[in-house]
Every structure is written in C-alpha cells, then in structure tokens.
Amino acid sequence: MLTKYGAPIWITCSIVLAALCAVACWLCWPVAAIPAALWIWVLWFFRDPKRQSPQGSGLFVSPADGTVTDITPVGNDSLLGCDGTRVGVFMSVFSVHVNRSACDGVVDRVQHNKGVFLDARDALARERNESADIFLTHTSDGNQYPIVMRQVAGFVARRIITDLEPGRQLTRGEKIGMIRFGSRCELFIPTELAETVCVKIGEKVQAGITVLFSSGGTV
C-alpha cells in the first residue's frame, strides 16, 4: 500500500521511470536496471503499511518510525506549557515516513513554522528547522491534558504534510501526515501522563505501534 500523501510524486515518477525503462530495454537492456531500481526505491519510500495500535488505557505510541535520539524533561517555557517530557525520533530515508497520532485527542490547532533545513540529528534542528506543531487536548479520567506532536524537516526533507484541522477527533495510531525524505518527529507529554518511559535512547520505534509512555495502562 502506498501513501496518499506522496501520490503526486510516486505517480509522476512511475510514469517517467517506466518510460525510461521501456526506452532502455529497446536501446540497451542492461541499462534498464538503473531506472527500474529507482522506480522500486520510490515505491518503497512511499510505502504505507497497515498498523494495529496496542489496546489499553494510558498508552502513548510513537508518532513516527525511526530511532529515539533524545528523552528530555521540559518546563512551562516549552510548547507544552507545563512540566513534561519530550521524546525525539529521527527518521532516516529508509524509515516509513507516514506519521500517526500518539493518542486519542482533539486537535486544537496546527502551527506551521518557517525555518532552515539543518540535519535533523543536529541539536539546533528542533529550534531552527522548518516545522509543524500539532496541539491536542487529551482526556484521561475526566481531566484534560495538553499533548504536542512536532514534525521537523531535515537537511533532505523539504516538505511537511499535516493532514489535520482544528476540532478533529483523533484516535491512537491514526494517520496525521508525513515528512518527505528524512527528518525528525517529537512528542511532548505532561509529567502526570508520563509515569513510565517505555523506550530508551538508540531504540528503534514504529509509528502507531511502539509505546513511548504509559500512565498506568498496560501494553
């Protein structure tokens, strides 16, 4: 299955590369391996595998595929506006790039921020790179909590797609957009909901599947 978020690219590339393959086969068939390999890579990059999120209350899953690069406490001056924890996930060009909601919640707003395109692994990238901040309200045990997911562009990534609008009700693991060609995704969660951090730095995670935090729920 291929993602709708990359349809203009993979459709155009499929037409162009298929034509190049046909011409190469007619002129010099071994050369056809080059556009064929590029075609396969494009289709593979825009793959969108089916995912089943874990069941249970109090679980917050990764919004992106990739590697956990940092787990950092944050305060009132952060996007969250209160004490909490931020987990950053680096997405390489080999990762599935479709992003998913970390939890159930209502979209309050989406804020797009212009910026530069540093390597997403650079410590300055999360502050200076182009990004999109997704603000949610999550309800747990009758209380409402802020949740923030952040899509950050990288050196190669030049396009952030956020398929959301204010007022939309999200469910855990639901698709919310993608970042094209290697980037970073972050999850901010209040201290009250981050009773247990379920991952460590360097760990590989999958969007919608890997539990990052647990607030008393079971995986």
GUVEX-577297 format. One line per 8 residues: their letters; for each residue x, y, z of C-alpha. Coordinates in steps of 0.02 Angstrom, whole numbers, plus 32768, in hexadecimal, padded with zeros to 4 digits. Example, Ala and Ser with C-alpha at 12.3 -4.5 7.8 and 13.67 -1.06 7.14 Angstrom:
% residues 2
AS = 8267,7F1F,8186; 82AC,7FCB,8165
END
This chain:
% residues 219
MLTKYGAP = 8000,8000,8000; 8041,80AE,7FD1; 801B,814D,8030; 7FA5,81CE,7FE8; 8017,8256,802D; 809A,822E,7FA9; 8024,8206,7F18; 805A,8297,7EA5
IWITCSIV = 8110,8261,7EB5; 80FF,81A4,7EA6; 8082,81B0,7E17; 80F0,8228,7DB4; 818E,81C4,7DD8; 8137,8123,7DA7; 8106,816B,7CFD; 81B1,81B6,7CDA
LAALCAVA = 8219,8122,7D17; 81AA,80A3,7CC0; 81C5,8102,7C1E; 8282,8106,7C3B; 8281,804B,7C5D; 8226,802B,7BB9; 82A0,8097,7B56; 8336,8048,7BAC
CWLCWPVA = 82F6,7F98,7B88; 82E8,7FC5,7AD0; 8393,8019,7AC2; 83FE,7FBA,7B3F; 839D,7F49,7BB6; 8420,7F3E,7C44; 8411,7FFB,7C5C; 8359,7FE3,7C86
AIPAALWI = 8390,7FA7,7D32; 83B6,805B,7D65; 8308,80A8,7D4E; 82BB,8006,7D8B; 831D,8011,7E2E; 82EC,80C8,7E44; 8236,809B,7E24; 823B,8013,7EA9
WVLWFFRD = 828C,808B,7F25; 8207,8112,7F0A; 817A,8095,7F24; 81D2,804F,7FBE; 81EE,80FC,8009; 8135,8129,7FFD; 80FC,8084,8048; 806F,808E,80C6
PKRQSPQG = 8062,7FE8,8123; 7FC6,7FBF,8187; 7FDE,7FD8,8241; 7F7C,7F9B,82D8; 7F99,8007,8373; 7FA2,7FB2,841E; 7F02,7FAF,8484; 7EF4,7FEE,8536
SGLFVSPA = 7EE3,8092,8593; 7F70,8109,85BC; 7FE0,80D9,8529; 8036,8157,84B7; 8084,8112,8418; 810E,8154,83A9; 80D4,81D1,8324; 815E,8199,82AE
DGTVTDIT = 81CB,8109,8276; 8284,811E,829C; 8301,8127,832A; 82E9,817A,83D3; 836F,8202,83DD; 8341,825D,847D; 82D0,8255,8516; 82CD,82FF,8569
PVGNDSLL = 826C,8352,85F7; 8213,83F3,85C5; 81C2,8480,8629; 8144,850D,861F; 81A9,8564,8597; 8196,84D0,851F; 8110,84B6,849B; 80B4,844E,851D
GCDGTRVG = 80A3,84E1,8594; 80BD,8474,862E; 8138,83F7,8678; 814B,835D,860E; 81BC,82F1,85A2; 81ED,82FC,84EB; 8221,8266,8483; 8276,8285,83DC
VFMSVFSV = 8276,8204,834F; 82EC,8212,82BA; 82A5,81D1,8216; 8327,819C,8195; 8304,818E,80DB; 82E9,80D4,80F9; 825B,80ED,8178; 81A1,80E9,8154
HVNRSACD = 8179,81A3,814E; 80BE,81A2,8174; 809F,81F3,821F; 8018,81B9,8299; 7FC1,8200,8331; 8010,81D0,83D6; 7F69,81C8,8430; 7EB0,81EF,842A
GVVDRVQH = 7E8E,82A9,842C; 7E3F,8341,83DD; 7EA7,83B1,836C; 7EAF,8461,83B5; 7F1C,84AD,832F; 7FAA,848B,82B5; 8036,850B,82AB; 80AE,850A,8217
NKGVFLDA = 8157,855C,8237; 81CD,8593,81AD; 8285,856F,81C8; 8326,8526,8184; 8351,8473,8156; 83DD,8436,81C8; 83FF,837C,81DB; 8371,833C,8249
RDALARER = 83F1,82ED,82BF; 843E,8399,82E2; 8411,83D8,8391; 83E0,8480,8345; 8369,8432,82C6; 82D4,8427,833A; 82DE,84E2,835B; 8311,8528,82B2
NESADIFL = 82CC,84B0,822E; 8226,84BF,81D4; 81A2,8466,823B; 80EB,8449,8261; 80AA,8447,8314; 800C,83E3,8335; 7FB2,8411,83D6; 7F36,8391,841C
THTSDGNQ = 7EC5,8385,84B3; 7EC7,82D7,84FD; 7E44,82A1,857E; 7E72,8223,8605; 7E0A,81F8,869E; 7D9E,8291,8681; 7E34,8307,867C; 7E75,8361,85E2
YPIVMRQV = 7F2E,8369,85B7; 7F93,83BE,852E; 7FF2,8350,84B5; 8067,8392,842D; 80AB,8335,8397; 812E,838D,832F; 8161,8366,827B; 820F,83AC,8256
AGFVARRI = 825B,83B5,81A8; 830E,837D,818C; 839E,839E,8115; 834E,8333,808C; 8298,8345,80C2; 824A,83DE,8071; 8192,83BA,8082; 8129,83A5,811F
ITDLEPGR = 8077,8368,8106; 7FFE,8379,8198; 7F54,8331,816C; 7EF3,837F,81FD; 7E7B,840B,8227; 7E42,8455,82CF; 7DB6,83F5,8323; 7DE1,834D,82D6
QLTRGEKI = 7DD4,82B8,834B; 7E6C,8247,833C; 7E81,8194,8376; 7F23,8144,83AC; 7F88,810E,8312; 7F21,8172,8295; 7F81,81BA,8200; 7FA3,8275,820E
GMIRFGSR = 801B,8298,817E; 80CF,827B,814B; 817A,82CD,8135; 81D2,82A8,8092; 8284,8266,808E; 82D2,8258,813B; 82A4,82C4,81CF; 8272,82CB,8287
CELFIPTE = 81D2,82B7,82EA; 81B7,82E4,83A1; 8135,82BE,8426; 8118,832F,84BD; 80B4,82E7,854E; 808B,832B,85FD; 80E1,82E0,8694; 803C,829D,86D7
LAETVCVK = 8028,822D,863E; 80DE,81F7,8631; 80E4,8182,86C7; 814E,8106,8666; 81C4,812B,85D5; 81BD,808A,8570; 824F,80A9,84F8; 8306,80D8,8503
IGEKVQAG = 837C,813E,8498; 83B7,80DD,83FF; 831C,806F,83FA; 82C2,8051,8355; 820A,807E,8358; 8173,806E,82E5; 80EA,80EF,82CE; 8046,80BC,831D
ITVLFSSG = 808F,801E,8368; 8120,803F,83E0; 80E7,8081,848A; 814F,8118,84C1; 80F5,813F,8563; 807D,80E9,85D8; 8013,8140,865C; 7FE0,80A3,86B8
GTV = 7F9A,8046,8621; 7FD7,7F9D,85E6; 8022,7F71,853E
END
